[in-house]
Amino acid sequence: FSHGINSTRNRFCLEILTIAITEMHETNLNQCSDILLKLSQFSPSQNMAQPILELLSTISDFKKLDSIFGPKEFIAVSAIAIKYTDPLKFNSFIILLAHYVICIWFIKCKPDFRKNYASFTCKVYLFRI
């Protein structure tokens, strides 16, 4: 993953990773923390927006997401997705997908952490305005 994501074919690598994650068992998802960290380092670009958001959306489909990921990972997902909500840089499909990712990860996080998640997300939105 590390070689592919840093290459000129990083979009292709993310698309393959999205397909591979659907075949992974939930017990192997603890490796996704490293992936989330790597994705948070990307600058938002039109070319990478859809594969990144599709990957985050696919990961959110796992049932035991809140037991696999901690608050740090949920915050990272929010930080990644918020980058793609700028209407001056991205089309409406990407913005909608980014909002979907933020919402679905909010729903999947533990109820006692939702207040912190929402607080962080709102602060970042206000900072971007």
ABEGO torsion letter per residue (X at the ends): XAAAAABAAAAAAAAAAAAAAAABBAAAAAAAAAAAAAAAABBBBAAAAAAAAAAAAAAAABAAAAAABBAAAAAAAAAAAAAAABAAABBAAAAAAAAAAAAAAAAABBAAAAAAAAAAAAAAAAAAX
